Amino acid sequence: MDYALIWYMLIAIAVFAYVALDGFDLGIGILFIAGDSTKERDLMMNSIAPVWDGNETWLVLGGGGLFAVFPLAYAVVMPALYAPLIMMLLGLIFRGVAFEYRFRTRRGQFLWDSSFFIGSLMATFTQGMMLGTLLQGIEVADRQYSGGWFDWFTPFSVFCGLVTIVAYSLLGACWLLIKLPKPYQSRYYSTAKRCALIMVVMVGILSLWLPLGNSEIADRWFSFPQAFLFLLIPAGSAYLVYLLFKDLIEHKPIKAYLASLGLFLLASLGFGVSTYPYIVPHSLTYAEAAAPDTSLKFLLAGAVILLPLIIAYTAYSYWVFRGKLNEDEGYH
């Protein structure tokens, strides 16, 4: 049994779960500053208050899993991404503190509103930059990072950061359409449509930029016969974009949100197509970076117990706090 491959897939699932769950959470933080009133901002924050910290469990699982299961990859990736990673963690800290403090003060509430917005924006942008850095490749020599301190800061990685901001904002707008009372909804239909349109254009640019800048990725996507199979991803994406706009026009927020998640899933599959079997693109494969099989088997036994518990807790949280918010109630 290929335990390294199993863990490669589990890490990929954890990363996707984090993006899907914490994506709308961060997106609401980005949209937060545009709230028309204190009441609306209270509702925006209350829409995610019961689940935001649970969503970040998947980030811990993905990062901790990488350290334990692919220690060589962890040792290479961390020096390459120290700066954006620290900025992301600082952004998440700002958000976490703002959740608690803004409901306990009125005179200084604007400071915590700003912290929630800035922390969400910073965390989202740096996540996109880290993704862009991985896609463009990390320099490795003698099984260690050999690039420079600012290799993560390139036009491509900055563009990926901007794409992530727009994509998370789309998820956040769709989530608000599901959770907010009707008097607050109308503006977010327009917001979701604008974000979706901008995202489609930016992802189209990114989809051309990436293979043009990397011959290995270009060969993988455009070499036949596998190109026919891989073309299902952009075809499926085009269909989901159609469904997304259709659902937004027809005011079906749950379906629009699911279509948005489908786009994220296809984007994740596209990332996998572009980078497999590398865990540090395009330098180390998952097999080269994996811990010994004895360690992988031991950790897998723990994951078999832990993952169902995390999934059950997450599903229960969303079930308990399902439905629209009541203007007169909150979780603080």
Protein Blocks (a to p, Z undefined) as FASTA:
>chain_A
ZZklmmmmmmmmmmmmmmmmmmmmmmmmmmmmmpfbfklmmmmmmmmmmmmmmmmmmmmm
mmmmmmmmmmmlmmmmmmmmmmmmmmmmmmmmmmmmmmmmmmmcfklmmmmmmmmmmmmm
mmmmmmmmmmmmmmnopadeehiafbdfklmpcfklmmmmmmmmmmmmmmmmmmmmmmpc
fklmmmmmmmmmmmmmmmmmmmmmmmmmmmmmomklmmmmmpcfklmmmmmmmmmmmmmm
mmmmmmmmnopaklmmmmmmmmmmmmmmmmmmmmoccfbdcfbcfklmpccfklmmmmmm
mmmmmmmmmmmmmmmmmmmmgcjddfkbcfZZ
